[in-house]
C-alpha cells in the first residue's frame, strides 16, 4: 500500500493529458480529452490526487475490481451498493484543509 500510495500521490502527473493509444491496426490514435458536465473539454491543470482515508477494514470490500463509467452520482452509489455507498459520499464531500489549499 505504501508504494501504491506514493505512486498515486507523487509519481503520476495528474495534469498531463492521456497518452496516445493504439487501435486494432496498430496505428497511433489520440485519446479524446475528458469533457466537463457542460459538454466543454475539461482542463487538466486543476487535477490532483489526495488521500482522504487510510486504514484497515475487517473484510474485503472490493471483489473483482473493474473501472466503470457511470453518468451520475446516484448511479455510482447504486453500483457500489449499500455497503460501499457511504465511501462515495465521503469522497464526494471531502474538502481540503486551508493549509493544503495554499501549500
Secondary structure, DSSP 8 states (H G I E B T S, - for coil): -HHHHHIIIIIS-TTS----EE-TTS-EE-----B-TTSSB--STT-----------SS---SS------SSHHHHHHHHHHHHHHHHHHHHH----HHHHT-
